Amino acid sequence: MATGPNREAAPASLRALLVELNDLKRIRSAGRRGSIAERLFAQGWAALSGGADPERVALQVTATALAAARLGDIDAAFLAAAGLTGAEAAEVLGRGFDAVADEVEPRLRARLRHLLTGQDALTPGPLPGFVGLLAAQPRAGVTCPGRPRILLEPPENHAEHCLMVAVYGVVLSPFYGADPATVFVAALAHHLHNALMPDAGFTGETLLGRRLDGVIGACTAQALDEVAPALRDTVERARRILPDDATAEGRAFHAADVIDRVLQIAQHLRAASLTMDTVLGEMALVHEGPVKGFHDRVLADMRLP
């Protein structure tokens, strides 16, 4: 679905899915380092470094992210360790995927689901050093030239942001008629400079002035020196879409980028405005079960909430 002068700039039907996916930047589990988004970022780069086809990486990482939106870290590795067969694990993962993927473009949805529930794993290669540095580099928060920054804790890191933009870009790609692999790789690589360059936000970029492009270029080149020539060529070609929205891929990337930046702030505001009516009513914190009646009496007698 390519956009045109009289068409929407983005598909509103995907809003709920993109909001839910954003929490992959905040879901963590015992025995696993970092958030799901941070780990998927590393998996994507490891697969690309291992020589995997970029489209296959883009679709498989995106499929995994969609299933994780509801299942969290109940993933293929956990299910295998818990004793499920491949077919049983695929059934569970498929149910998680189906719970959130209704609004994904049908042909893309079918391809994602097929990769998610298949048996072929991506073979990882050596992990570039910039992957760990981006995971350790916090995002700047809300900045505006001439004003103090607004910090919202805990901050996301650059690996989480890049992964989320990459997944959003794949999901959005049919709407813009974009190549999902190009959007995915460009998104994974659009903050390579921040592996070395601390993030001072738009304010810092403004204060660097005419030196900004040189600093970003030097830091990006140093990061790219860590990957093999073939992958470097793939990354550099994908990054050509970054400067503007003149291409379908550029539009898909920039839509994904701005959506993620705004949703990152929105989740802080959503948490701050959460009410007990929502928690106890809509979300059924005290849920149905054999002791629900007793739970309700305890809360009533304690005058909670």
C-alpha positions in Angstrom: 0.0 0.0 0.0 2.1 2.9 -1.2 1.2 6.3 0.1 0.2 9.3 -2.1 -1.0 12.9 -1.8 -4.4 11.8 -0.6 -3.4 8.8 1.5 -2.7 8.5 5.2 1.0 9.0 6.2 0.8 5.9 8.4 -1.6 2.9 9.1 -3.6 3.7 12.2 -4.7 0.1 12.4 -1.3 -1.0 13.6 -1.2 1.5 16.5 -2.2 -1.1 19.2 0.4 -3.6 18.0 3.2 -1.0 17.9 2.3 0.2 21.4 2.4 -3.3 22.8 5.7 -4.2 21.0 7.4 -1.2 22.6 7.4 -2.9 26.0 9.9 -5.4 24.7 12.4 -2.7 25.7 11.3 -3.2 29.3 10.8 -7.0 29.7 13.6 -8.8 31.4 14.1 -12.3 32.9 16.3 -14.1 35.4 19.4 -15.5 33.8 19.2 -13.4 30.7 21.1 -10.2 30.3 19.2 -7.1 29.2 15.7 -6.6 27.8 14.2 -8.7 25.1 14.8 -5.9 22.6 18.4 -5.6 23.6 18.9 -9.3 23.1 17.1 -9.3 19.7 19.3 -6.5 18.6 22.4 -8.7 19.3 20.8 -11.7 17.7 20.1 -9.7 14.5 23.7 -8.5 14.3 25.1 -11.9 15.1 23.1 -13.5 12.3 24.1 -10.8 9.8 27.7 -11.2 10.9 27.3 -15.0 10.3 26.4 -14.4 6.7 22.6 -14.9 6.9 20.4 -13.3 4.2 19.3 -9.9 5.5 15.7 -10.5 4.6 15.6 -13.7 6.5 17.1 -12.0 9.5 14.7 -9.1 9.3 11.6 -11.4 9.1 12.8 -13.9 11.7 13.7 -11.3 14.3 10.4 -9.5 13.7 8.4 -12.7 14.0 10.2 -13.5 17.3 9.4 -10.0 18.5 5.7 -10.3 17.7 5.4 -13.6 19.6 7.3 -12.1 22.5 4.8 -9.3 22.8 2.5 -11.6 24.8 4.8 -14.5 25.6 7.8 -12.5 26.9 10.8 -14.8 27.3 8.7 -17.9 26.9 10.6 -18.4 23.7 11.8 -21.3 21.6 14.9 -21.8 23.7 13.0 -21.9 27.0 10.3 -24.2 25.6 13.0 -26.7 24.3 14.7 -26.6 27.7 11.3 -27.2 29.4 11.0 -30.4 27.4 8.5 -29.5 24.6 9.0 -31.0 21.2 9.6 -28.7 18.2 6.0 -29.1 17.1 4.7 -28.3 20.6 6.9 -25.3 20.9 5.8 -24.1 17.5 2.2 -24.4 18.6 2.8 -22.2 21.6 4.8 -19.6 19.7 2.1 -19.5 17.0 -0.6 -18.8 19.5 1.5 -15.9 20.9 2.0 -14.6 17.4 -1.6 -14.9 16.5 -2.7 -13.0 19.6 -1.2 -9.8 18.3 -0.7 -10.1 14.6 -4.3 -9.6 13.2 -3.5 -6.2 11.7 -0.2 -7.1 10.0 -0.5 -7.2 6.2 -1.7 -10.7 5.4 1.2 -11.8 3.1 3.8 -10.5 5.5 2.0 -12.1 8.4 2.1 -15.5 6.7 5.8 -15.2 6.0 6.5 -14.1 9.6 4.5 -17.0 11.1 6.1 -19.5 8.9 9.6 -18.5 10.0 8.6 -18.3 13.6 7.3 -21.8 13.8 9.9 -23.4 11.5 12.8 -25.4 12.7 15.7 -23.6 11.0 17.7 -21.4 13.4 19.9 -18.5 12.2 23.6 -19.3 12.6 25.4 -16.6 14.6 28.7 -15.1 13.6 31.1 -13.0 15.7 29.4 -10.2 17.5 30.7 -6.7 16.6 32.0 -4.8 19.6 29.6 -1.9 18.8 26.6 -4.1 19.8 27.6 -4.2 23.4 28.5 -0.5 23.4 25.1 0.5 22.0 23.4 -1.6 24.7 25.5 0.3 27.3 24.8 3.7 25.8 21.7 5.4 27.3 19.4 7.6 25.1 19.5 11.3 25.9 15.9 11.7 27.1 13.9 14.7 26.0 16.2 17.6 24.8 15.5 20.9 23.2 18.1 23.5 22.4 18.2 26.3 24.9 16.4 24.3 27.6 17.5 21.8 30.3 16.9 18.1 29.3 14.1 16.0 30.8 15.3 12.7 32.0 12.9 9.8 32.5 14.2 6.8 34.4 15.1 4.2 33.6 16.3 5.3 30.2 16.2 3.1 27.2 19.5 2.3 25.4 20.5 2.6 21.8 20.3 -1.1 21.1 16.7 -1.2 22.3 15.8 1.8 20.2 17.4 0.5 17.0 15.8 -2.9 17.4 12.4 -1.4 17.9 12.7 0.8 14.9 13.9 -2.1 12.8 10.9 -4.3 13.8 8.5 -1.4 13.4 10.0 -0.8 10.0 9.4 -4.4 8.8 5.8 -4.3 10.1 5.2 -1.0 8.3 7.0 -1.9 5.1 3.9 -3.2 3.2 2.0 0.1 3.8 4.8 2.1 2.1 5.7 -0.5 -0.5 9.2 -0.7 1.0 11.8 -3.5 1.0 11.7 -4.8 4.6 15.3 -6.0 4.6 16.7 -2.6 3.6 14.6 -0.9 6.3 15.6 -3.4 8.9 19.3 -3.2 8.3 19.2 0.6 8.1 17.3 0.8 11.4 19.7 -1.6 13.1 22.6 0.6 12.0 21.2 4.1 12.2 22.9 4.9 15.5 26.2 3.2 15.0 28.0 6.5 15.9 26.5 6.3 19.4 28.6 3.3 20.1 31.4 5.8 20.7 29.5 9.1 20.9 27.6 9.9 24.1 24.1 10.9 23.4 23.4 14.6 24.2 20.3 14.6 22.0 19.2 17.3 19.6 20.7 19.9 22.0 24.2 18.3 21.8 23.9 18.0 18.0 23.0 21.7 17.7 25.9 22.8 19.9 28.4 20.7 17.9 27.3 22.9 14.9 29.3 22.4 11.8 31.5 19.8 13.4 28.5 17.4 13.9 28.7 15.6 10.5 32.4 15.0 10.9 32.1 13.6 14.4 29.2 11.3 13.4 31.0 10.2 10.3 34.2 9.3 12.1 32.4 7.4 14.8 30.3 5.5 12.3 33.3 4.6 10.2 35.1 3.2 13.3 32.1 1.0 14.1 31.8 -0.2 10.5 35.5 -1.2 10.6 34.4 -4.1 12.9 32.4 -6.0 10.3 33.4 -8.0 7.2 33.6 -6.1 3.9 30.5 -7.8 2.5 28.4 -6.9 5.5 29.8 -3.4 5.6 28.7 -3.0 2.0 25.2 -4.2 2.8 25.0 -1.8 5.8 26.3 1.2 3.9 23.8 0.6 1.1 20.9 0.3 3.5 22.0 3.5 5.3 21.5 5.5 2.2 17.8 5.8 3.0 18.4 7.6 6.3 18.8 11.2 5.2 15.2 11.8 3.9 11.8 10.4 3.1 12.2 10.5 -0.7 12.1 6.7 -1.0 9.5 4.1 0.2 12.2 2.6 2.5 13.0 6.1 3.9 9.4 6.7 4.7 9.0 3.3 6.4 12.2 4.0 8.4 11.3 7.5 9.5 7.8 6.5 10.4 9.1 3.7 12.6 11.7 6.0 14.1 9.3 8.8 15.1 6.7 6.3 16.4 9.3 4.7 18.7 10.6 8.0 20.0 7.1 9.1 20.9 5.9 5.8 22.4 9.0 5.6 24.6 7.9 8.8 26.3 4.2 7.8 26.2 4.8 4.7 28.3 6.3 6.8 31.1 3.2 9.0 31.0 0.9 6.0 30.9 2.5 4.5 34.0 2.3 7.8 35.8 -1.5 8.1 35.1 -2.4 4.4 35.9 -5.3 4.0 38.3 -6.4 1.2 40.5 -9.7 1.1 38.6 -7.7 0.0 35.6 -5.5 -2.5 37.5 -8.4 -4.1 39.4 -11.1 -3.7 36.9 -9.8 -3.9 33.3 -6.7 -5.9 34.1 -8.2 -8.1 36.8 -5.2 -8.1 39.1 -7.2 -10.2 41.5 -8.3 -12.7 38.9 -10.7 -15.6 38.9 -9.7 -18.7 40.8 -10.5 -20.8 43.8 -9.6 -18.1 46.3 -10.9 -15.0 44.6 -13.8 -14.7 46.9 -11.5 -14.8 49.9 -9.2 -12.3 48.3 -12.1 -9.9 47.7 -13.1 -10.1 51.3 -9.6 -9.5 52.5 -9.3 -6.4 50.4 -12.7 -5.1 51.5 -11.9 -5.6 55.2 -8.6 -3.9 54.8 -10.2 -1.1 52.8 -7.9 -1.6 49.9 -7.2 0.1 47.6 
